[in-house]
Amino acid sequence: MNKKENTAYSTLTQKFNLLKNEPLKRYTSFKIGGPADLLALPKDQTELKKLIKQASDLDVPVTLLGGGTNVLITDKGIRGLVIVTRQLNANIHIIETQLNEKIIFVEAGVRLSKVCQFAINHSLTGIEFAAGIPGTVGGAIMMNAGTESGSMSDIVNAIEVLNQKTLAIETIDGKDLDFSYRHLNQPGIIVAAKLTLTPGDQNKIEETFKQNLIQKNATQPVSFASAGCFFKNPVSGKPAGELIEKTGLKGMRINDAMVSRIHANYIINVNAASCEDVLLLKQQIQQAVFEKYHIQLETEVRVQGE
Ligand SMILES: Cc1cc2nc3c(=O)[nH]c(=O)nc-3n(C[C@H](O)[C@H](O)[C@H](O)COP(=O)(O)OP(=O)(O)OC[C@H]3O[C@@H](n4cnc5c(N)ncnc54)[C@H](O)[C@@H]3O)c2cc1C
C-alpha cells in the first residue's frame, strides 16, 4: 500500500464503521476470496451515499457485493473499499395497483427469497422462476438471474440507481434497460427496484414455488459451497452442464475444487479450495469441452479482485 492509499484508508476508517482486511470468503457462497482492504455494510441510503462520496473524493475504488452468490473472489482479495448491500433491506411493499398488475417496491439488499415469500403472501404471480435462487435483488437484477421459465428482465418495471459521480438517484424504466442472458449492462449502484407482478391464485402460486424448489434441490448441489452454474449455456444446442457431463468431467478435481457429480455445470468447493484451484479447473473444463465439441464455454460467474 502506498502513502496516498494509507492516508485515504485512515480517513475513511475514522469517519465510518469499516472492517479492515476482512476475508471475503465470509461474504461469498463459494467460501473463497482473500481480504478486502476495507469493507462496509451500510444500513441505509444516506450512509451509502456518504461512503461513495468520501471514497470518490479520496480516489478509493469501490466494489459492490450483494449476497456474493455469483462471484469468485481472487485469493489476493479486493483493493479499496468493498460495499456489501445486504443490510439495505428495510423496504418491500406494494406501491401501485394497476388494472391487472401490482408494482412492488423493493430495496436492493432484500433477499430474493424474501421477495418470493412476499409474492406468496400477497397472492402474486410472476416470480416463481426465482424459487431457490440465493442472493439479493440488486445482484439478481445485475445478473439478470433466472431459469428456463423466466428471468428478472421479465418483471423489472424500473430500477433506482445511485450515480457514483453525481450522487443523484436516477430512476430508469425497465424498457430502457439493456438486459441480456445473465447480464445487465448498467453502470452505477442499484439501490432499489420496482417489480411488476400479477394477482393470482395463492394455492397455485405456492404449489409452483414448491415444485420449482423440489426440482432445483433434486438436480443441483445446493448444499455445497459454489456460485451456482459456472458457465453460461451456449446460445443454441446442448446446455453447458450436458456438454461438461458428456465430456466425462463429473467429479474432476483440482485440490478442493471439483466438478459436481450432481450437476456438471457446478464447480463446488469441497472444503478449502482457492480461487486459483477453481480457475485452473475452469480452464481444463473449457479446454476439454472445446476439444470434443469445438464450443468455447463462457464464464457466468464473475471473477472479481486483484
Ligand atoms: C446454489 C446456487 C444456486 C443458484 N441458482 C441460480 C439460478 O437458478 N439462476 C441464476 O440465474 N443464478 C443462480 N445462482 C447465481 C446467483 O444466485 C444469482 O446470480 C444471484 O442473483 C446473484 O445475486 P447476489 O446478490 O448474490 O449477487 P453478487 O454475487 O453479490 O453480485 C453479482 C454481481 O452484481 C454486482 N452487484 C451486486 N449488487 C449490486 C447492486 N446493488 N448494484 C450494482 N451492482 C451490484 C456485483 O458487483 C457482482 O458483479 C445460484 C447460485 C447458487 C450459489
The ligand as an ORCA input file, in Angstrom:
! r2SCAN-3c Opt
* xyz 0 1
  C     -26.797    -22.723     -5.025
  C     -26.932    -21.606     -6.042
  C     -27.950    -21.670     -6.981
  C     -28.088    -20.668     -7.943
  N     -29.098    -20.776     -8.866
  C     -29.234    -19.818     -9.821
  C     -30.263    -19.923    -10.823
  O     -31.075    -20.840    -10.829
  N     -30.332    -18.922    -11.759
  C     -29.459    -17.879    -11.779
  O     -29.573    -17.012    -12.649
  N     -28.482    -17.766    -10.849
  C     -28.337    -18.708     -9.876
  N     -27.333    -18.592     -8.948
  C     -26.399    -17.458     -9.020
  C     -26.788    -16.266     -8.117
  O     -27.522    -16.707     -7.009
  C     -27.585    -15.192     -8.840
  O     -26.875    -14.663     -9.928
  C     -27.939    -14.057     -7.856
  O     -28.997    -13.336     -8.382
  C     -26.783    -13.114     -7.551
  O     -27.189    -12.205     -6.521
  P     -26.158    -11.697     -5.423
  O     -26.830    -10.676     -4.589
  O     -25.564    -12.838     -4.680
  O     -25.070    -11.005     -6.339
  P     -23.496    -10.933     -6.099
  O     -22.893    -12.269     -6.369
  O     -23.201    -10.305     -4.796
  O     -23.087     -9.907     -7.250
  C     -23.209    -10.250     -8.620
  C     -22.681     -9.051     -9.441
  O     -23.562     -7.942     -9.296
  C     -22.897     -6.808     -8.732
  N     -23.842     -6.220     -7.788
  C     -24.409     -6.802     -6.689
  N     -25.301     -5.980     -6.122
  C     -25.304     -4.830     -6.842
  C     -26.006     -3.599     -6.759
  N     -26.891     -3.352     -5.795
  N     -25.747     -2.635     -7.680
  C     -24.840     -2.860     -8.664
  N     -24.132     -3.993     -8.799
  C     -24.367     -4.976     -7.909
  C     -21.632     -7.357     -8.068
  O     -20.583     -6.431     -8.089
  C     -21.313     -8.568     -8.964
  O     -20.595     -8.174    -10.101
  C     -27.176    -19.586     -7.966
  C     -26.155    -19.516     -7.005
  C     -26.021    -20.511     -6.055
  C     -24.929    -20.414     -5.042
*
